[in-house]
């Protein structure tokens, strides 16, 4: 039995990525046999990412070792430490291994003008590198705490531009154009409301989760650049 821990901005994000992981690891099987998923709901990066944007925008400095980036990297590492502790508690102390996965994801709440812009904008290119640095810092801390690599999960970072709804928009056929859309605009386009608290569970399943399928993974990979490392790492986990 493998374990998947997910840190996200909220319940709907957790549902989207749980379904996505199931599609990749189980080829769409719905039984869930083979792994357990855990929503690590006590942790979220939302406030820290918002603080980073506010500070970095003022200084026009998004990169390490600038102060806004250093602060965000430190906060991500702290979230990882806390999430790992909760993950251990859920699974059982000493039961986690390097076959398990800890996904740490958040919405950027900033829109890209095109797929190419992901690699061209200072802010989009830099934040993914900040996450990678924070993960390296986490493994360094755990190594110094005496943990072997065999008992630490694989950590996968994912920042969605502007939000997790890009996975749903890209999964549809034909795809829903989302570049340039603000988060609320995209939610309204997909769900008919920008307040997901007003959306019934069955409506969210119909308008979002049902489009996340093994077949749609290829469409997401093709059009959502921030999804590719996530997909490749998960794909390796199938074997």
C-alpha positions as CSV (number, residue, x, y, z in Angstrom):
1,X,0.0,0.0,0.0
2,X,1.4,3.4,-1.0
3,X,0.5,6.7,0.5
4,X,-0.1,10.1,-1.1
5,X,-0.2,13.2,1.0
6,X,-1.6,16.4,-0.5
7,X,-1.1,20.0,0.6
8,X,-3.4,22.3,-1.3
9,X,-5.4,25.6,-1.1
10,X,-8.7,23.9,-0.3
11,X,-11.0,20.9,-0.7
12,X,-11.7,21.3,-4.4
13,X,-8.0,21.4,-5.2
14,X,-7.6,18.3,-3.2
15,X,-10.4,16.5,-5.1
16,X,-9.0,17.5,-8.5
17,X,-5.5,16.3,-7.7
18,X,-6.6,13.2,-6.0
19,X,-8.5,12.2,-9.1
20,X,-5.6,13.2,-11.3
21,X,-3.2,11.0,-9.3
22,X,-5.6,8.1,-9.5
23,X,-5.8,8.4,-13.2
24,X,-2.0,8.2,-13.6
25,X,-1.1,5.6,-10.9
26,X,-4.1,3.4,-11.4
27,X,-4.9,4.0,-15.1
28,X,-8.2,5.5,-14.1
29,X,-9.3,2.6,-11.8
30,X,-11.9,3.9,-9.4
31,X,-11.4,1.5,-6.5
32,X,-8.4,3.3,-5.0
33,X,-6.8,-0.1,-4.4
34,X,-3.1,0.2,-4.1
35,X,-2.7,3.5,-2.3
36,X,-4.3,5.8,0.3
37,X,-4.6,9.6,-0.1
38,X,-4.5,12.0,2.7
39,X,-5.6,15.7,2.7
40,X,-3.1,17.5,4.9
41,X,-5.5,20.3,5.5
42,X,-3.7,21.9,8.4
43,X,-1.1,23.3,6.0
44,X,-1.6,25.8,3.1
45,X,0.7,28.1,1.2
46,X,-2.0,30.6,0.2
47,X,-1.0,33.4,2.6
48,X,2.7,32.9,2.0
49,X,2.5,33.0,-1.8
50,X,0.3,36.1,-1.6
51,X,2.8,37.8,0.7
52,X,5.6,36.9,-1.8
53,X,3.8,38.4,-4.7
54,X,3.1,41.7,-2.8
55,X,6.7,42.0,-1.7
56,X,8.4,40.9,-4.9
57,X,6.1,43.1,-7.1
58,X,7.1,46.2,-5.0
59,X,10.8,45.4,-5.4
60,X,10.6,43.9,-8.9
61,X,12.8,41.1,-7.6
62,X,11.3,37.6,-7.9
63,X,14.5,35.6,-7.8
64,X,16.8,34.0,-5.1
65,X,18.6,35.3,-3.2
66,X,16.3,38.3,-3.0
67,X,14.5,38.8,0.2
68,X,11.0,37.9,-1.0
69,X,12.2,34.7,-2.5
70,X,14.2,33.7,0.5
71,X,11.3,34.3,2.8
72,X,8.9,32.2,0.6
73,X,11.5,29.4,0.4
74,X,11.8,29.4,4.2
75,X,8.0,29.3,4.6
76,X,7.6,26.5,2.1
77,X,10.3,24.4,3.9
78,X,8.5,25.1,7.2
79,X,5.2,23.9,5.6
80,X,6.9,20.8,4.4
81,X,8.2,20.0,7.9
82,X,4.7,20.4,9.4
83,X,3.0,18.5,6.5
84,X,5.5,15.6,6.8
85,X,4.8,15.4,10.5
86,X,1.1,15.2,9.9
87,X,1.7,12.7,7.1
88,X,3.7,10.5,9.5
89,X,0.9,10.7,12.1
90,X,-1.7,9.7,9.5
91,X,0.2,6.8,8.1
92,X,2.1,5.7,11.3
93,X,5.4,6.8,12.5
94,X,8.2,5.1,10.6
95,X,5.8,3.7,8.0
96,X,6.5,6.3,5.3
97,X,9.0,5.3,2.5
98,X,10.5,6.7,-0.7
99,X,7.6,4.9,-2.6
100,X,5.2,7.4,-1.0
101,X,4.4,10.9,-2.5
102,X,3.9,14.3,-0.9
103,X,2.3,16.7,-3.3
104,X,2.6,20.4,-2.3
105,X,0.5,22.6,-4.5
106,X,-0.9,26.1,-4.6
107,X,-2.7,28.5,-6.9
108,X,-0.5,31.3,-8.2
109,X,-3.6,33.5,-8.6
110,X,-1.7,35.1,-11.5
111,X,-2.6,34.5,-15.1
112,X,-0.3,33.7,-18.0
113,X,-0.8,35.3,-21.4
114,X,0.3,32.1,-23.2
115,X,2.0,28.8,-22.6
116,X,5.3,30.3,-23.7
117,X,4.9,33.0,-21.0
118,X,5.5,30.4,-18.3
119,X,9.2,30.3,-19.3
120,X,9.5,34.0,-20.1
121,X,8.0,35.9,-17.2
122,X,10.3,36.5,-14.2
123,X,7.6,35.7,-11.7
124,X,6.4,32.4,-13.2
125,X,9.8,31.0,-13.9
126,X,11.2,31.9,-10.5
127,X,8.5,30.6,-8.2
128,X,8.9,27.0,-9.4
129,X,12.7,27.2,-8.7
130,X,11.9,28.6,-5.2
131,X,9.8,25.5,-4.5
132,X,12.6,23.2,-5.6
133,X,15.1,24.9,-3.3
134,X,12.7,24.6,-0.4
135,X,12.4,20.9,-1.0
136,X,16.1,20.5,-1.0
137,X,16.2,22.4,2.3
138,X,13.6,20.0,3.7
139,X,15.7,16.9,2.8
140,X,18.7,18.5,4.3
141,X,16.9,19.1,7.5
142,X,15.6,15.5,7.7
143,X,19.0,14.1,6.8
144,X,20.5,16.0,9.8
145,X,17.7,14.6,11.9
146,X,18.9,11.2,11.0
147,X,16.4,10.1,8.4
148,X,17.5,7.8,5.7
149,X,16.3,8.6,2.1
150,X,14.4,5.2,2.2
151,X,12.0,6.7,4.8
152,X,11.2,10.0,3.2
153,X,8.5,10.5,0.6
154,X,9.1,11.9,-2.9
155,X,8.0,15.5,-2.8
156,X,6.4,16.9,-5.9
157,X,5.8,20.7,-6.2
158,X,3.0,22.2,-8.4
159,X,2.1,25.9,-8.8
160,X,-0.9,26.4,-11.1
161,X,-1.4,29.6,-13.2
162,X,-3.8,31.0,-12.3
163,X,-5.4,28.1,-10.4
164,X,-6.1,24.4,-10.4
165,X,-9.0,25.0,-12.8
166,X,-6.4,25.0,-15.6
167,X,-6.3,21.2,-15.3
168,X,-10.1,21.1,-15.8
169,X,-10.1,23.6,-18.6
170,X,-7.3,21.7,-20.5
171,X,-9.0,18.3,-19.8
172,X,-12.2,19.2,-21.7
173,X,-12.5,18.5,-25.4
174,X,-12.5,20.9,-26.9
175,X,-10.3,22.6,-24.3
176,X,-11.6,25.8,-22.6
177,X,-9.3,28.7,-23.4
178,X,-7.9,29.9,-20.1
179,X,-4.8,32.0,-20.9
180,X,-5.3,35.6,-19.8
181,X,-8.3,34.6,-17.6
182,X,-8.3,35.7,-14.0
183,X,-9.1,33.0,-11.4
184,X,-12.7,34.2,-10.8
185,X,-13.3,34.5,-14.5
186,X,-12.1,30.9,-15.1
187,X,-14.2,29.5,-12.3
188,X,-17.3,31.4,-13.7
189,X,-16.5,30.0,-17.1
190,X,-16.2,26.4,-15.9
191,X,-18.8,26.2,-13.1
192,X,-21.2,29.1,-13.6
193,X,-20.1,30.6,-10.3
194,X,-16.9,31.9,-8.8
195,X,-18.0,30.8,-5.3
196,X,-17.3,27.0,-5.2
197,X,-18.9,26.8,-1.7
198,X,-22.2,27.3,-3.6
199,X,-21.5,24.4,-5.9
200,X,-23.1,21.0,-4.9
201,X,-20.8,18.0,-4.8
202,X,-22.6,16.3,-7.7
203,X,-22.3,19.5,-9.8
204,X,-18.5,19.8,-9.0
205,X,-18.1,16.1,-10.1
206,X,-20.1,16.7,-13.3
207,X,-18.3,20.0,-14.2
208,X,-14.8,19.2,-13.1
209,X,-13.9,15.7,-11.8
210,X,-15.5,13.8,-14.7
211,X,-13.2,15.5,-17.1
212,X,-10.1,14.3,-15.3
213,X,-9.5,10.9,-17.1
214,X,-6.5,8.9,-18.3
215,X,-7.3,10.1,-21.8
216,X,-7.3,13.8,-20.8
217,X,-3.9,13.6,-19.1
218,X,-2.2,13.9,-22.5
219,X,-4.2,17.0,-23.3
220,X,-3.2,18.5,-20.0
221,X,0.5,17.6,-20.5
222,X,0.4,19.2,-24.0
223,X,-1.1,22.6,-23.0
224,X,-0.3,23.2,-19.3
225,X,3.5,23.6,-19.0
226,X,3.5,23.6,-15.2
227,X,1.9,20.2,-15.2
228,X,4.7,18.4,-17.0
229,X,7.2,17.8,-14.2
230,X,4.2,16.7,-12.0
231,X,3.0,14.2,-14.6
232,X,6.5,12.8,-15.4
233,X,7.3,12.2,-11.7
234,X,3.9,10.6,-11.1
235,X,4.3,8.5,-14.2
236,X,7.6,7.1,-12.8
237,X,5.6,6.1,-9.7
238,X,3.5,3.7,-11.7
239,X,6.4,1.3,-12.0
